[in-house]
C-alpha cells in the first residue's frame, strides 16, 4: 500500500520561506519520479515541480528560481524548498507519484499573507 504523507505547511508572510516534506512508503522510492502539485481555491490542481529518479528536475514557470525540489532516497522523502513566497503561492500542496496508478498525499496548506 503506497502512502504519501506531507508536512511543513503553514502561514508565512510574503517574502518568507517554507520547506515541505513528503514521506513515502510502500514503494521502491528511488526508482520513481516524484511530483509536487498545488491547488488554490477555485482553481485546478497544477504541477509545481518534478524530480526524476536520476535527480533531474522541472518547475512550473511561476515558481522557477524560487522553489527547489529535492529527494533523499535513504529516507524515502521528497522536499520542496519554497523561498520568496508570494500571496499567489497560497494553496494546498500535494505530493504525487505515478506507478500503475497515481497516488496522492492528504495535502498540506500553505498560506502566504500579511
Secondary structure, 3 states (H helix, E strand, C coil): CCEEEEECCEEECCCCCEEEEEEEECCCHHHCCEEEEEECCCCCCEEEEEECCCCCEEECCCCCCCEEEEEECCCCEEEEEECCCCHHHCEEEEEEEECCCEEECCCEEEEECC
